[in-house]
Amino acid sequence: MRSKNVLAFFSVVLALGVPAFCQTPEAEQTATSKVQSAHEDPVLGAGDELTLAAPDIDELDNRVLKVLADGSVSVPLLGSIQAAGLTADQLQDTINQKLKSQFRRPHVSFSQVEIASKPVTVLGAVNDPGVVQADGRRRLLEVISMAGGLRKDAGPTLTIARKTTSVATFPEALRPKLQGKYVVASIPVDGLMEGSDPAANVLVSPGDVVTVPKGQLVYVVGDVNRAGGFMIGQSNDLTVLKAISLAEGLKETAKASQALILRSDASGKRTEESLDIKKLLAGKAEDQTLRANDILFIPSSTAKKIADRSIRAIIDGGTGVLIYRH
């Protein structure tokens, strides 16, 4: 009965928000690849000009469209269309699609495209992901700020992908690597934000793709003083005792001898492992390293009290869990 109750609780925890903060490195790499392939052609931004070619539509032929400060272009017959963030081909497809309400088989293209903007794409765990304009000499911290800054669930490392085959485009200290048509540099977030690594705050170039992956988390719930999700960090050495310390210790009512590690494997199968934290604290048992997405569950003397407190910790803020960096 106890096993069924715990697994039922695990199901509730997963449904209420844990997966929202879970992303495997493979998934992040796939997402980054899609981003890079999507930006083989430059995206449009304020100041860019495109000349329409529409021999069969006099109102459009040879008209020059300028991308305004708000990212829109004014197209005769159609009015305002959002262009910033699209490639010229994507904007062309949008115009042709909208023209189908007026013409049977519209065919509009661009005879000339003049790129004056300096778009940089910022994706992932930032507050306002999308395309920003890196006018002038913009450094990485400025670009991240323009994207609303990092979210709490930002991982320990971000990447910058630049379309070039020369690794010398980035400082050697960042260990840039050639990946297909791109050179990718990995930058430690802490060193960047704290200013302890000057090389990390690199100059950003037009066309760069900045990706901030979500961090890998371990969740501590139940009878602890600060329940929530805790970043594993780059070293991947977050142990049970470290996690309890980050959770500011156990409450007096905690049943430390009956703790559990709830874990889901790659196939989705959920397991539980009993853990005697009393023995760990006394040095009579070996400390364990926690894996990404593990849930360390500390029961109290009242089962209902445990579930209520744990669920509140998971859904606090309406988005999942409280996330702490350390």
Secondary structure, 3 states (H helix, E strand, C coil): CHHHHHHHHHHHHHHCCHHHHCCCHHHHHHHHHHHHHHCCCCECCCCCEEEEECCCCCCCCCCEEECCCCCEEEECCCEEEECCCCEHHHHHHHHHHHHCCCCCCCCCEEEEEECCCCEEEEEECECCCEEEECCCCCEHHHHHHHCCCECCCECCEEEEEEECCCHHHCCHHHCCEEECCEEEEEEEHHHHHHCCCHHHCCECCCCCEEEECECCEEEEEECECCCEEEECCCCCCCEHHHHHHHCCCECCCECHHHEEEEEECCCCCEEEEEECHHHHHCCCCCCCECCCCCEEEECECCHHHHHHHHHHHHHHHHCCCCEECC
